[in-house]
Amino acid sequence: MGMAEDLPPVIISDLFGVHRNTTQTWSVLTQSSWADYLAALRDTE
């Protein structure tokens, strides 16, 4: 998540081989409050 805060989503997508929409979501989550992150995490479980 630290990289999602510092690098553009397209770079992270290429580095880790994940979909660009996923890295865009990571980028948004790192800039949000912890409440948003925890809510998103709960929704994926």
C-alpha positions in Angstrom: 0.0 0.0 0.0 2.9 2.3 0.6 3.8 2.1 -3.1 0.2 2.9 -4.1 0.6 6.2 -2.2 3.8 7.1 -4.0 3.6 5.7 -7.6 1.0 6.1 -10.3 -1.4 3.2 -10.6 -0.3 2.2 -14.1 3.3 1.7 -12.8 2.2 -0.5 -9.9 -0.1 -2.5 -12.3 2.9 -3.3 -14.5 5.2 -4.1 -11.6 2.8 -6.5 -9.9 0.8 -7.8 -12.8 -2.6 -6.7 -11.4 -5.4 -5.0 -13.2 -5.2 -1.2 -13.5 -8.6 -0.8 -11.8 -7.3 -2.6 -8.8 -4.3 -0.4 -8.5 -6.5 2.7 -9.0 -8.6 1.5 -6.0 -5.5 1.0 -3.9 -4.4 4.5 -4.8 -7.8 5.9 -3.7 -7.7 3.8 -0.5 -4.3 5.0 0.6 -5.5 8.6 0.3 -8.7 8.0 2.3 -9.3 7.7 5.9 -8.8 4.4 7.7 -12.6 4.1 8.0 -12.9 3.9 4.2 -10.1 1.3 4.0 -11.6 -0.8 6.7 -15.1 -0.7 5.2 -13.6 -1.8 1.8 -11.7 -4.6 3.5 -14.9 -5.8 5.3 -16.8 -5.8 2.0 -14.2 -8.1 0.4 -14.3 -10.7 3.2 
